[in-house]
Amino acid sequence: MKLSKPLVIVVGILALGALGYNFYENPSVSYLFGKEINDWLYRAFWLLIVGLCVYNYIQIDRNTLKNKSKSKR
């Protein structure tokens, strides 16, 4: 599923905020989807989301550049 560029940026910023807040707050237990999980698993989840957003952003950017070069011909 392809997401739009602004949506990827917003989700990435929110994920970074959740990750940063968790490091700042430093709880012993975090809640994800209403269940208690280890704080390192919580951080790993949000880090995965950030990684996926960065990857998706790069893919969108590459596809945009390819489409622009094809339209110039």
C-alpha positions, 0 to 999 in steps of 0.5 A: 500500500502506497501512502502519500508523502505528507502522511508518511512524514506525519506518521514518522514524526509522531512515531519519533515523538512517541519514541522520544517521550518513552526515552524521556519518561523511562517507564518500566512497563509501556502499553501498546494496543492496551496491553502491557509490554516491556519498554524495549519492545515498545521502543523497538516497535516505534523504531520499526515504524520510523524505519518503515516511514523513512523507507517509504519516503525514499521510495516515494521520492525515487518514484517521483524522480523517475516519473519526472525524467520519463515525462521530460522525454 
